[in-house]
Amino acid sequence: MTSIREIEPSELRRRLLAGETLQMIDVREDDEVAQGMISGAKHIPLGQIPDRLDEIPKEGEVIMICRSGGRSMRACQYLQQFGIECVNMTGGMLQWNEDEA
């Protein structure tokens, strides 16, 4: 298994502000997402990923997001076996919101 690429929240924010169209999936639970998520991200809770594989882009990089970076890393490790190019956002939404403050 190859290593998972990572992106810092600040780099993701810079790319979004530059107008890049990015494929992002937020794997947090409904109650966490209700507190806010990154605009443009698709919500697929981690436990639903195996049943919703057809909703995950097979082309290009897919940035995975969770609360702190752990669940999104597990999602990346799982999706890698299907040839999906995953990038894990380090620090998750905790870091994203801290950077914004």
N, CA, C and O atoms as a MOPAC input file, in Angstrom:
PM7 MOZYME 1SCF
protein

 N      0.84900 1    -1.18600 1     0.00000 1
 C      0.00000 1     0.00000 1     0.00000 1
 C      0.89500 1     1.25100 1     0.00000 1
 O      1.82100 1     1.36200 1     0.80300 1
 N      0.61200 1     2.15600 1    -0.88200 1
 C      1.40900 1     3.37800 1    -0.95200 1
 C      0.98100 1     4.33800 1     0.15300 1
 O     -0.11900 1     4.23100 1     0.69400 1
 N      1.86300 1     5.27200 1     0.47600 1
 C      1.54600 1     6.21900 1     1.54100 1
 C      0.45900 1     7.18700 1     1.08100 1
 O      0.30100 1     7.45300 1    -0.11000 1
 N     -0.27100 1     7.69700 1     2.04200 1
 C     -1.36800 1     8.62700 1     1.78200 1
 C     -0.80400 1    10.05000 1     1.73400 1
 O     -0.08700 1    10.47000 1     2.64200 1
 N     -1.12700 1    10.77700 1     0.68300 1
 C     -0.74200 1    12.18400 1     0.61400 1
 C     -1.58200 1    12.97800 1     1.60600 1
 O     -2.70700 1    12.59500 1     1.93000 1
 N     -1.02800 1    14.07800 1     2.08100 1
 C     -1.74800 1    14.92400 1     3.03600 1
 C     -1.72900 1    16.36900 1     2.57100 1
 O     -0.84300 1    16.79800 1     1.83200 1
 N     -2.73800 1    17.11000 1     3.03000 1
 C     -2.82200 1    18.54000 1     2.73500 1
 C     -3.15500 1    19.26000 1     4.03600 1
 O     -4.01500 1    18.82400 1     4.80200 1
 N     -2.46900 1    20.35600 1     4.26900 1
 C     -2.75300 1    21.18800 1     5.44400 1
 C     -4.02900 1    21.99100 1     5.16800 1
 O     -4.28200 1    22.36900 1     4.02400 1
 N     -4.83300 1    22.25400 1     6.20200 1
 C     -6.02200 1    23.07800 1     6.00500 1
 C     -5.70900 1    24.43400 1     5.35400 1
 O     -6.48500 1    24.92200 1     4.53200 1
 N     -4.57800 1    25.03700 1     5.72000 1
 C     -4.22400 1    26.33600 1     5.14100 1
 C     -3.99400 1    26.22900 1     3.62900 1
 O     -4.35100 1    27.14100 1     2.88400 1
 N     -3.40200 1    25.12200 1     3.17700 1
 C     -3.17500 1    24.91000 1     1.74700 1
 C     -4.50400 1    24.66200 1     1.01900 1
 O     -4.71600 1    25.15700 1    -0.08700 1
 N     -5.38800 1    23.89300 1     1.65100 1
 C     -6.71100 1    23.65400 1     1.06100 1
 C     -7.45800 1    24.97900 1     0.92300 1
 O     -8.06000 1    25.25000 1    -0.11500 1
 N     -7.41800 1    25.79500 1     1.95800 1
 C     -8.08800 1    27.09900 1     1.92600 1
 C     -7.51700 1    27.96800 1     0.79800 1
 O     -8.26300 1    28.61600 1     0.06400 1
 N     -6.17400 1    27.97000 1     0.67000 1
 C     -5.52800 1    28.75400 1    -0.38300 1
 C     -5.99300 1    28.29400 1    -1.76900 1
 O     -6.29000 1    29.11700 1    -2.63500 1
 N     -6.05400 1    26.99700 1    -1.96800 1
 C     -6.48000 1    26.46200 1    -3.26900 1
 C     -7.94400 1    26.80400 1    -3.56000 1
 O     -8.29200 1    27.12200 1    -4.69700 1
 N     -8.79100 1    26.74000 1    -2.54600 1
 C    -10.20600 1    27.09200 1    -2.73000 1
 C    -10.34500 1    28.58300 1    -3.05600 1
 O    -11.09900 1    28.95900 1    -3.95400 1
 N     -9.62000 1    29.42000 1    -2.32700 1
 C     -9.68400 1    30.86400 1    -2.56900 1
 C     -9.14200 1    31.23000 1    -3.94300 1
 O     -9.54700 1    32.23400 1    -4.52800 1
 N     -8.21600 1    30.40600 1    -4.46400 1
 C     -7.66200 1    30.63200 1    -5.80000 1
 C     -8.64000 1    30.18900 1    -6.89200 1
 O     -8.37900 1    30.36200 1    -8.08300 1
 N     -9.76600 1    29.61700 1    -6.46600 1
 C    -10.79700 1    29.24000 1    -7.43000 1
 C    -10.67700 1    27.83400 1    -7.98200 1
 O    -11.37200 1    27.48400 1    -8.93600 1
 N     -9.80500 1    27.01800 1    -7.39600 1
 C     -9.69600 1    25.63200 1    -7.86600 1
 C    -10.98100 1    24.87700 1    -7.55400 1
 O    -11.59300 1    25.07000 1    -6.50300 1
 N    -11.37700 1    24.01800 1    -8.48100 1
 C    -12.50900 1    23.13700 1    -8.23800 1
 C    -11.94400 1    21.85400 1    -7.65200 1
 O    -11.20500 1    21.12700 1    -8.31700 1
 N    -12.29300 1    21.58500 1    -6.41500 1
 C    -11.73600 1    20.43400 1    -5.70300 1
 C    -12.83700 1    19.45100 1    -5.32900 1
 O    -13.97000 1    19.83800 1    -5.04400 1
 N    -12.48000 1    18.18100 1    -5.33900 1
 C    -13.39700 1    17.12700 1    -4.90000 1
 C    -13.07800 1    16.83300 1    -3.44300 1
 O    -11.99400 1    16.35000 1    -3.11600 1
 N    -14.04500 1    17.13300 1    -2.56600 1
 C    -13.84600 1    16.96700 1    -1.13200 1
 C    -14.98600 1    16.13700 1    -0.56500 1
 O    -16.14700 1    16.30900 1    -0.93700 1
 N    -14.63300 1    15.23200 1     0.34200 1
 C    -15.64500 1    14.42100 1     1.02300 1
 C    -15.42300 1    14.54100 1     2.51500 1
 O    -14.31800 1    14.31700 1     3.01100 1
 N    -16.48500 1    14.89600 1     3.23200 1
 C    -16.47100 1    15.03200 1     4.68400 1
 C    -17.04700 1    13.74400 1     5.25800 1
 O    -18.20800 1    13.42100 1     5.00700 1
 N    -16.24200 1    12.99700 1     6.03100 1
 C    -16.67200 1    11.69200 1     6.53600 1
 C    -17.18600 1    11.74000 1     7.97400 1
 O    -17.36800 1    10.69500 1     8.59900 1
 N    -17.42000 1    12.94500 1     8.50500 1
 C    -17.94000 1    13.06700 1     9.87000 1
 C    -19.40300 1    12.63500 1     9.93200 1
 O    -20.05900 1    12.45200 1     8.90700 1
 N    -19.89200 1    12.47800 1    11.15000 1
 C    -21.28400 1    12.09900 1    11.37200 1
 C    -22.20000 1    13.31600 1    11.19700 1
 O    -21.74300 1    14.45900 1    11.18900 1
 N    -23.49500 1    13.04500 1    11.05700 1
 C    -24.48500 1    14.09900 1    10.80100 1
 C    -24.42800 1    15.23100 1    11.82200 1
 O    -24.47300 1    16.40400 1    11.45300 1
 N    -24.32800 1    14.88000 1    13.12000 1
 C    -24.33800 1    15.91700 1    14.15500 1
 C    -23.10100 1    16.81200 1    14.06000 1
 O    -23.17200 1    17.99700 1    14.38500 1
 N    -21.97000 1    16.26100 1    13.61800 1
 C    -20.75900 1    17.06500 1    13.46200 1
 C    -20.88700 1    18.00000 1    12.26000 1
 O    -20.51200 1    19.17100 1    12.33200 1
 N    -21.41400 1    17.48100 1    11.16700 1
 C    -21.57500 1    18.26400 1     9.93900 1
 C    -22.59100 1    19.39300 1    10.15900 1
 O    -22.49100 1    20.45400 1     9.54300 1
 N    -23.55400 1    19.15800 1    11.03100 1
 C    -24.56500 1    20.18100 1    11.32400 1
 C    -23.92000 1    21.43900 1    11.90500 1
 O    -24.50300 1    22.52100 1    11.83700 1
 N    -22.73900 1    21.30600 1    12.46700 1
 C    -22.02300 1    22.45700 1    13.04400 1
 C    -21.22800 1    23.21600 1    11.98100 1
 O    -20.58100 1    24.21900 1    12.28200 1
 N    -21.28100 1    22.73700 1    10.74500 1
 C    -20.62000 1    23.42200 1     9.65100 1
 C    -19.64400 1    22.52900 1     8.92200 1
 O    -18.99300 1    21.66800 1     9.51400 1
 N    -19.55600 1    22.75400 1     7.61900 1
 C    -18.58500 1    22.03000 1     6.81900 1
 C    -18.03300 1    22.93700 1     5.74100 1
 O    -18.56500 1    24.02400 1     5.51100 1
 N    -16.97600 1    22.50800 1     5.07900 1
 C    -16.34000 1    23.31000 1     4.04600 1
 C    -17.26000 1    23.37900 1     2.83500 1
 O    -17.74300 1    22.35400 1     2.35400 1
 N    -17.49500 1    24.57300 1     2.35100 1
 C    -18.36300 1    24.77300 1     1.19600 1
 C    -17.85600 1    23.96400 1     0.00500 1
 O    -16.68200 1    24.03500 1    -0.35600 1
 N    -18.75300 1    23.20300 1    -0.59100 1
 C    -18.39900 1    22.39700 1    -1.75400 1
 C    -18.08900 1    20.94900 1    -1.42700 1
 O    -17.99200 1    20.11300 1    -2.32500 1
 N    -17.93100 1    20.64700 1    -0.13100 1
 C    -17.63600 1    19.26500 1     0.26700 1
 C    -18.92100 1    18.43700 1     0.21800 1
 O    -20.01600 1    18.94400 1     0.45800 1
 N    -18.75900 1    17.16300 1    -0.09500 1
 C    -19.87700 1    16.21400 1    -0.09900 1
 C    -19.81900 1    15.45100 1     1.21600 1
 O    -18.74100 1    15.06800 1     1.67000 1
 N    -20.98100 1    15.23000 1     1.82700 1
 C    -21.02500 1    14.52900 1     3.11200 1
 C    -21.33500 1    13.04800 1     2.89800 1
 O    -22.41300 1    12.68400 1     2.43000 1
 N    -20.36200 1    12.20200 1     3.25400 1
 C    -20.57500 1    10.75100 1     3.27400 1
 C    -19.94300 1    10.24600 1     4.57200 1
 O    -18.72100 1    10.12500 1     4.65200 1
 N    -20.76000 1     9.94800 1     5.59600 1
 C    -20.19200 1     9.46800 1     6.85600 1
 C    -19.30000 1     8.24000 1     6.62000 1
 O    -19.58200 1     7.41900 1     5.74800 1
 N    -18.23500 1     8.12700 1     7.39700 1
 C    -17.25000 1     7.06600 1     7.22400 1
 C    -17.90100 1     5.68700 1     7.09000 1
 O    -17.53600 1     4.91600 1     6.20300 1
 N    -18.84500 1     5.37700 1     7.94900 1
 C    -19.48200 1     4.06100 1     7.92600 1
 C    -20.29200 1     3.77700 1     6.67500 1
 O    -20.60500 1     2.62000 1     6.39500 1
 N    -20.63600 1     4.80700 1     5.91800 1
 C    -21.43400 1     4.62300 1     4.70400 1
 C    -20.58100 1     4.52600 1     3.43400 1
 O    -21.10400 1     4.23700 1     2.35800 1
 N    -19.27600 1     4.76500 1     3.55700 1
 C    -18.41800 1     4.77500 1     2.36200 1
 C    -18.49900 1     3.47700 1     1.55700 1
 O    -18.63900 1     3.54500 1     0.33500 1
 N    -18.41700 1     2.29400 1     2.18200 1
 C    -18.48200 1     1.07100 1     1.35800 1
 C    -19.76000 1     0.97300 1     0.51800 1
 O    -19.72500 1     0.48200 1    -0.61000 1
 N    -20.87800 1     1.43600 1     1.06200 1
 C    -22.15400 1     1.37100 1     0.34200 1
 C    -22.34400 1     2.50400 1    -0.65000 1
 O    -23.24900 1     2.45400 1    -1.48300 1
 N    -21.50000 1     3.52700 1    -0.57100 1
 C    -21.66600 1     4.70300 1    -1.43700 1
 C    -20.44500 1     4.95900 1    -2.32100 1
 O    -20.19300 1     6.08900 1    -2.73800 1
 N    -19.69400 1     3.89300 1    -2.59800 1
 C    -18.48900 1     4.01800 1    -3.43100 1
 C    -18.77000 1     4.67200 1    -4.76900 1
 O    -17.92600 1     5.39600 1    -5.29700 1
 N    -19.95000 1     4.42300 1    -5.32200 1
 C    -20.28600 1     4.98000 1    -6.64300 1
 C    -20.40800 1     6.50300 1    -6.61300 1
 O    -20.42200 1     7.13700 1    -7.66700 1
 N    -20.49800 1     7.10100 1    -5.41800 1
 C    -20.59800 1     8.55700 1    -5.30200 1
 C    -19.22100 1     9.22200 1    -5.17500 1
 O    -19.11500 1    10.44800 1    -5.16000 1
 N    -18.18600 1     8.41200 1    -5.08500 1
 C    -16.83900 1     8.94800 1    -4.89500 1
 C    -16.12700 1     8.99000 1    -6.24300 1
 O    -16.03900 1     7.97100 1    -6.92900 1
 N    -15.61600 1    10.16800 1    -6.63000 1
 C    -14.95900 1    10.30000 1    -7.94300 1
 C    -13.78500 1     9.33700 1    -8.08500 1
 O    -12.99000 1     9.16100 1    -7.16200 1
 N    -13.69400 1     8.72600 1    -9.24700 1
 C    -12.58800 1     7.79100 1    -9.52800 1
 C    -11.43300 1     8.50200 1   -10.23000 1
 O    -10.32500 1     7.97000 1   -10.29600 1
 N    -11.68700 1     9.69600 1   -10.75000 1
 C    -10.66800 1    10.46600 1   -11.46900 1
 C    -10.24800 1    11.66800 1   -10.63100 1
 O    -11.08000 1    12.32100 1   -10.00200 1
 N     -8.95700 1    11.94900 1   -10.62900 1
 C     -8.45600 1    13.11700 1    -9.90700 1
 C     -8.37300 1    12.86900 1    -8.41800 1
 O     -8.82800 1    11.84100 1    -7.91600 1
 N     -7.78100 1    13.83200 1    -7.71300 1
 C     -7.62200 1    13.65400 1    -6.27700 1
 C     -8.93000 1    13.95300 1    -5.54300 1
 O     -9.71000 1    14.81600 1    -5.94600 1
 N     -9.14000 1    13.21900 1    -4.46400 1
 C    -10.29800 1    13.41800 1    -3.60400 1
 C     -9.76200 1    13.73500 1    -2.21500 1
 O     -9.04400 1    12.93300 1    -1.61800 1
 N    -10.11600 1    14.90400 1    -1.71100 1
 C     -9.63900 1    15.33600 1    -0.39600 1
 C    -10.64300 1    14.88100 1     0.65700 1
 O    -11.82500 1    15.22000 1     0.59600 1
 N    -10.15500 1    14.11200 1     1.61700 1
 C    -10.99700 1    13.56300 1     2.67000 1
 C    -10.85000 1    14.42000 1     3.92500 1
 O     -9.74800 1    14.81800 1     4.30200 1
 N    -11.99600 1    14.69700 1     4.56300 1
 C    -12.04700 1    15.60900 1     5.70600 1
 C    -12.81700 1    14.95000 1     6.85100 1
 O    -13.83800 1    14.30000 1     6.62600 1
 N    -12.32200 1    15.12400 1     8.08500 1
 C    -13.08300 1    14.69600 1     9.26200 1
 C    -12.83700 1    15.70200 1    10.38200 1
 O    -12.46100 1    16.84300 1    10.11100 1
 N    -13.03900 1    15.30600 1    11.62000 1
 C    -12.89700 1    16.23600 1    12.74300 1
 C    -11.43300 1    16.56100 1    13.02000 1
 O    -11.06900 1    17.72600 1    13.18300 1
 N    -10.58100 1    15.50800 1    13.07400 1
 C     -9.18800 1    15.75400 1    13.44600 1
 C     -8.16700 1    15.10900 1    12.50400 1
 O     -6.96400 1    15.30900 1    12.67200 1
 N     -8.62500 1    14.35300 1    11.53400 1
 C     -7.71300 1    13.74500 1    10.56600 1
 C     -7.61100 1    12.23400 1    10.64800 1
 O     -7.04700 1    11.61000 1     9.74900 1
 N     -8.13600 1    11.63600 1    11.69300 1
 C     -8.04700 1    10.18400 1    11.87200 1
 C     -9.00100 1     9.39700 1    10.99400 1
 O     -8.58100 1     8.49200 1    10.27400 1
 N    -10.28400 1     9.73500 1    11.04900 1
 C    -11.27100 1     9.01200 1    10.22800 1
 C    -11.02700 1     9.23100 1     8.74800 1
 O    -11.19200 1     8.31500 1     7.94200 1
 N    -10.63200 1    10.45100 1     8.38700 1
 C    -10.37600 1    10.71300 1     6.96900 1
 C     -9.17100 1     9.90200 1     6.48900 1
 O     -9.13900 1     9.48100 1     5.33300 1
 N     -8.18500 1     9.67800 1     7.35500 1
 C     -7.04200 1     8.83900 1     6.99900 1
 C     -7.50500 1     7.39000 1     6.78400 1
 O     -7.07100 1     6.73200 1     5.83800 1
 N     -8.37900 1     6.90200 1     7.65800 1
 C     -8.90500 1     5.53600 1     7.48800 1
 C     -9.68500 1     5.43000 1     6.18400 1
 O     -9.59200 1     4.42200 1     5.48300 1
 N    -10.44900 1     6.46000 1     5.85700 1
 C    -11.20100 1     6.46400 1     4.59600 1
 C    -10.23700 1     6.40600 1     3.41600 1
 O    -10.47700 1     5.67400 1     2.45600 1
 N     -9.15200 1     7.16900 1     3.47900 1
 C     -8.15200 1     7.15500 1     2.40900 1
 C     -7.54600 1     5.76500 1     2.25700 1
 O     -7.39900 1     5.26600 1     1.14100 1
 N     -7.19600 1     5.14500 1     3.37600 1
 C     -6.59300 1     3.81600 1     3.32100 1
 C     -7.55700 1     2.81200 1     2.68700 1
 O     -7.13800 1     1.95300 1     1.91200 1
 N     -8.82900 1     2.91700 1     3.01100 1
 C     -9.83500 1     2.02900 1     2.43300 1
 C     -9.99900 1     2.29400 1     0.93300 1
 O    -10.01200 1     1.35800 1     0.13300 1
 N    -10.12400 1     3.55700 1     0.55900 1
 C    -10.39300 1     3.91200 1    -0.83800 1
 C     -9.21500 1     3.64200 1    -1.76200 1
 O     -9.39400 1     3.42900 1    -2.96100 1
 N     -8.01500 1     3.65100 1    -1.20300 1
 C     -6.81800 1     3.38800 1    -2.00400 1
 C     -6.90400 1     2.04000 1    -2.71700 1
 O     -6.43400 1     1.90000 1    -3.84600 1
 N     -7.49800 1     1.06000 1    -2.06300 1
 C     -7.57100 1    -0.27400 1    -2.66000 1
 C     -8.46500 1    -0.30200 1    -3.89700 1
 O     -8.44500 1    -1.27100 1    -4.65500 1
 N     -9.24600 1     0.75500 1    -4.10200 1
 C    -10.09900 1     0.86100 1    -5.28800 1
 C     -9.47900 1     1.79200 1    -6.33300 1
 O    -10.12300 1     2.14800 1    -7.32000 1
 N     -8.23000 1     2.17900 1    -6.10400 1
 C     -7.52800 1     3.02700 1    -7.05900 1
 C     -7.91200 1     4.49000 1    -6.98500 1
 O     -7.63300 1     5.25500 1    -7.90800 1
 N     -8.55200 1     4.88600 1    -5.88900 1
 C     -8.96100 1     6.28200 1    -5.72700 1
 C     -7.79900 1     7.07100 1    -5.12100 1
 O     -7.20900 1     6.66800 1    -4.11900 1
 N     -7.48800 1     8.19600 1    -5.75000 1
 C     -6.37200 1     9.04400 1    -5.31200 1
 C     -6.84400 1     9.95000 1    -4.18100 1
 O     -7.41100 1    11.01600 1    -4.42000 1
 N     -6.60600 1     9.51400 1    -2.95200 1
 C     -7.06300 1    10.25000 1    -1.77400 1
 C     -5.97200 1    11.13700 1    -1.21000 1
 O     -4.78600 1    10.81000 1    -1.25600 1
 N     -6.40700 1    12.27100 1    -0.67400 1
 C     -5.52600 1    13.18000 1     0.04700 1
 C     -6.20800 1    13.45500 1     1.38400 1
 O     -7.37400 1    13.84700 1     1.42000 1
 N     -5.48200 1    13.25000 1     2.48300 1
 C     -6.04000 1    13.45100 1     3.81200 1
 C     -5.76500 1    14.87600 1     4.29300 1
 O     -4.62400 1    15.33700 1     4.25600 1
 N     -6.82600 1    15.58000 1     4.75000 1
 C     -6.62100 1    16.91000 1     5.32300 1
 C     -6.17700 1    16.73900 1     6.77900 1
 O     -6.95300 1    16.30300 1     7.62900 1
 N     -4.91900 1    17.09000 1     7.04900 1
 C     -4.36900 1    16.93900 1     8.39400 1
 C     -5.04800 1    17.91000 1     9.36300 1
 O     -5.38000 1    19.04100 1     9.00500 1
 N     -5.24300 1    17.44600 1    10.58100 1
 C     -5.83300 1    18.31000 1    11.59700 1
 C     -7.33500 1    18.46000 1    11.51100 1
 O     -7.96400 1    18.95200 1    12.44800 1
 N     -7.92700 1    18.03900 1    10.38800 1
 C     -9.36800 1    18.05800 1    10.21200 1
 C    -10.02100 1    19.42300 1    10.42200 1
 O     -9.38200 1    20.46900 1    10.30900 1
 N    -11.30000 1    19.37300 1    10.72600 1
 C    -12.07000 1    20.60600 1    10.90400 1
 C    -11.64000 1    21.37600 1    12.14700 1
 O    -11.83300 1    22.59000 1    12.22100 1
 N    -11.05700 1    20.67900 1    13.12700 1
 C    -10.53500 1    21.39900 1    14.29800 1
 C     -9.47300 1    22.40000 1    13.84400 1
 O     -9.50200 1    23.56500 1    14.24000 1
 N     -8.53600 1    21.93900 1    13.01100 1
 C     -7.48100 1    22.81500 1    12.51600 1
 C     -8.03700 1    23.85700 1    11.55100 1
 O     -7.62700 1    25.01700 1    11.58800 1
 N     -8.97300 1    23.44700 1    10.68300 1
 C     -9.59000 1    24.37300 1     9.72600 1
 C    -10.21500 1    25.55300 1    10.46000 1
 O    -10.00400 1    26.70900 1    10.09200 1
 N    -10.98300 1    25.25000 1    11.49600 1
 C    -11.66700 1    26.30700 1    12.25800 1
 C    -10.68500 1    27.13100 1    13.08000 1
 O    -10.89700 1    28.32900 1    13.26800 1
 N     -9.62200 1    26.51600 1    13.57000 1
 C     -8.60800 1    27.24900 1    14.32700 1
 C     -7.89000 1    28.23800 1    13.40900 1
 O     -7.63500 1    29.37800 1    13.79700 1
 N     -7.56300 1    27.79600 1    12.18600 1
 C     -6.88200 1    28.66400 1    11.22900 1
 C     -7.76100 1    29.86300 1    10.85400 1
 O     -7.26300 1    30.95500 1    10.57900 1
 N     -9.07500 1    29.63600 1    10.85000 1
 C    -10.02800 1    30.66600 1    10.44300 1
 C    -10.18700 1    31.73600 1    11.51900 1
 O    -10.48600 1    32.89300 1    11.22400 1
 N     -9.98300 1    31.32900 1    12.77000 1
 C    -10.21200 1    32.23200 1    13.91100 1
 C     -9.21900 1    33.37900 1    13.95400 1
 O     -9.28400 1    34.21800 1    14.85300 1

